[in-house]
């Protein structure tokens, strides 16, 4: 399976070749098999976005949110 972003490709390459230098938030990558890490790390970076769409700030803020229907004052009962 190819990496979805340059950051993911770099992190899996670090996990594959030098796992002691992984950030704590990326330690879960060590649970992947050697073959899976190699598949992710061997993805060419050309054409990949820097961050995956779910990692962007707008993605975090807007993911799962719905616009409120109508006036918020109507919901408060006043």
ChimeraX commands (.cxc) that place a marker at each C-alpha (Angstrom):
marker #1 position 0.00,0.00,0.00 radius 0.5
marker #1 position 1.52,3.34,-0.95 radius 0.5
marker #1 position 1.89,6.29,1.42 radius 0.5
marker #1 position -0.76,9.01,1.18 radius 0.5
marker #1 position 1.54,11.93,2.05 radius 0.5
marker #1 position 5.21,12.87,2.16 radius 0.5
marker #1 position 5.09,13.03,5.96 radius 0.5
marker #1 position 3.75,9.47,6.15 radius 0.5
marker #1 position 6.45,8.25,3.77 radius 0.5
marker #1 position 9.19,9.90,5.83 radius 0.5
marker #1 position 7.85,8.57,9.14 radius 0.5
marker #1 position 7.65,5.00,7.84 radius 0.5
marker #1 position 11.18,5.26,6.43 radius 0.5
marker #1 position 12.39,6.32,9.88 radius 0.5
marker #1 position 10.44,3.47,11.51 radius 0.5
marker #1 position 12.01,1.03,9.06 radius 0.5
marker #1 position 15.63,2.18,9.24 radius 0.5
marker #1 position 16.04,3.90,12.63 radius 0.5
marker #1 position 13.09,3.21,14.96 radius 0.5
marker #1 position 14.80,4.83,17.97 radius 0.5
marker #1 position 14.38,8.25,16.33 radius 0.5
marker #1 position 10.58,8.01,15.97 radius 0.5
marker #1 position 8.44,10.54,17.78 radius 0.5
marker #1 position 6.25,9.11,20.54 radius 0.5
marker #1 position 3.10,9.81,18.52 radius 0.5
marker #1 position 4.42,7.56,15.71 radius 0.5
marker #1 position 5.45,4.56,17.86 radius 0.5
marker #1 position 2.36,2.69,16.63 radius 0.5
marker #1 position 4.11,2.27,13.27 radius 0.5
marker #1 position 6.46,-0.23,14.89 radius 0.5
marker #1 position 3.53,-2.68,15.06 radius 0.5
marker #1 position 3.49,-2.88,11.25 radius 0.5
marker #1 position 5.34,-5.75,9.61 radius 0.5
marker #1 position 8.68,-5.18,7.90 radius 0.5
marker #1 position 7.03,-5.67,4.50 radius 0.5
marker #1 position 4.29,-3.11,5.27 radius 0.5
marker #1 position 6.86,-0.56,6.45 radius 0.5
marker #1 position 8.90,-1.16,3.30 radius 0.5
marker #1 position 5.83,-0.70,1.08 radius 0.5
marker #1 position 4.98,2.63,2.72 radius 0.5
marker #1 position 8.59,3.84,2.83 radius 0.5
marker #1 position 9.34,2.95,-0.80 radius 0.5
marker #1 position 6.57,5.20,-2.17 radius 0.5
marker #1 position 8.08,7.92,-4.39 radius 0.5
marker #1 position 7.54,11.38,-2.88 radius 0.5
marker #1 position 7.00,13.11,-6.21 radius 0.5
marker #1 position 3.34,14.03,-6.59 radius 0.5
marker #1 position 2.41,13.33,-2.96 radius 0.5
marker #1 position 0.93,16.14,-0.86 radius 0.5
marker #1 position 3.02,17.35,2.09 radius 0.5
marker #1 position 0.22,16.39,4.50 radius 0.5
marker #1 position -2.69,14.06,3.94 radius 0.5
marker #1 position -6.07,15.83,3.66 radius 0.5
marker #1 position -7.14,14.62,7.12 radius 0.5
marker #1 position -3.95,16.07,8.68 radius 0.5
marker #1 position -4.56,19.63,7.53 radius 0.5
marker #1 position -5.88,22.20,9.96 radius 0.5
marker #1 position -9.06,22.75,7.96 radius 0.5
marker #1 position -9.65,19.01,7.90 radius 0.5
marker #1 position -9.39,18.76,11.69 radius 0.5
marker #1 position -11.67,21.73,12.26 radius 0.5
marker #1 position -14.32,20.81,9.70 radius 0.5
marker #1 position -14.27,17.02,9.94 radius 0.5
marker #1 position -17.56,15.73,11.26 radius 0.5
marker #1 position -19.08,19.17,11.81 radius 0.5
marker #1 position -22.41,20.17,10.40 radius 0.5
marker #1 position -23.64,23.68,9.94 radius 0.5
marker #1 position -26.29,24.66,12.47 radius 0.5
marker #1 position -29.77,24.69,11.00 radius 0.5
marker #1 position -31.25,28.14,11.41 radius 0.5
marker #1 position -30.71,30.65,14.17 radius 0.5
marker #1 position -28.89,29.50,17.31 radius 0.5
marker #1 position -31.17,31.73,19.39 radius 0.5
marker #1 position -34.14,29.64,18.36 radius 0.5
marker #1 position -32.53,26.58,19.93 radius 0.5
marker #1 position -32.10,28.17,23.34 radius 0.5
marker #1 position -35.84,28.68,23.83 radius 0.5
marker #1 position -35.65,32.43,24.31 radius 0.5
marker link #1:1,2 radius 0.2
marker link #1:2,3 radius 0.2
marker link #1:3,4 radius 0.2
marker link #1:4,5 radius 0.2
marker link #1:5,6 radius 0.2
marker link #1:6,7 radius 0.2
marker link #1:7,8 radius 0.2
marker link #1:8,9 radius 0.2
marker link #1:9,10 radius 0.2
marker link #1:10,11 radius 0.2
marker link #1:11,12 radius 0.2
marker link #1:12,13 radius 0.2
marker link #1:13,14 radius 0.2
marker link #1:14,15 radius 0.2
marker link #1:15,16 radius 0.2
marker link #1:16,17 radius 0.2
marker link #1:17,18 radius 0.2
marker link #1:18,19 radius 0.2
marker link #1:19,20 radius 0.2
marker link #1:20,21 radius 0.2
marker link #1:21,22 radius 0.2
marker link #1:22,23 radius 0.2
marker link #1:23,24 radius 0.2
marker link #1:24,25 radius 0.2
marker link #1:25,26 radius 0.2
marker link #1:26,27 radius 0.2
marker link #1:27,28 radius 0.2
marker link #1:28,29 radius 0.2
marker link #1:29,30 radius 0.2
marker link #1:30,31 radius 0.2
marker link #1:31,32 radius 0.2
marker link #1:32,33 radius 0.2
marker link #1:33,34 radius 0.2
marker link #1:34,35 radius 0.2
marker link #1:35,36 radius 0.2
marker link #1:36,37 radius 0.2
marker link #1:37,38 radius 0.2
marker link #1:38,39 radius 0.2
marker link #1:39,40 radius 0.2
marker link #1:40,41 radius 0.2
marker link #1:41,42 radius 0.2
marker link #1:42,43 radius 0.2
marker link #1:43,44 radius 0.2
marker link #1:44,45 radius 0.2
marker link #1:45,46 radius 0.2
marker link #1:46,47 radius 0.2
marker link #1:47,48 radius 0.2
marker link #1:48,49 radius 0.2
marker link #1:49,50 radius 0.2
marker link #1:50,51 radius 0.2
marker link #1:51,52 radius 0.2
marker link #1:52,53 radius 0.2
marker link #1:53,54 radius 0.2
marker link #1:54,55 radius 0.2
marker link #1:55,56 radius 0.2
marker link #1:56,57 radius 0.2
marker link #1:57,58 radius 0.2
marker link #1:58,59 radius 0.2
marker link #1:59,60 radius 0.2
marker link #1:60,61 radius 0.2
marker link #1:61,62 radius 0.2
marker link #1:62,63 radius 0.2
marker link #1:63,64 radius 0.2
marker link #1:64,65 radius 0.2
marker link #1:65,66 radius 0.2
marker link #1:66,67 radius 0.2
marker link #1:67,68 radius 0.2
marker link #1:68,69 radius 0.2
marker link #1:69,70 radius 0.2
marker link #1:70,71 radius 0.2
marker link #1:71,72 radius 0.2
marker link #1:72,73 radius 0.2
marker link #1:73,74 radius 0.2
marker link #1:74,75 radius 0.2
marker link #1:75,76 radius 0.2
marker link #1:76,77 radius 0.2
marker link #1:77,78 radius 0.2
view
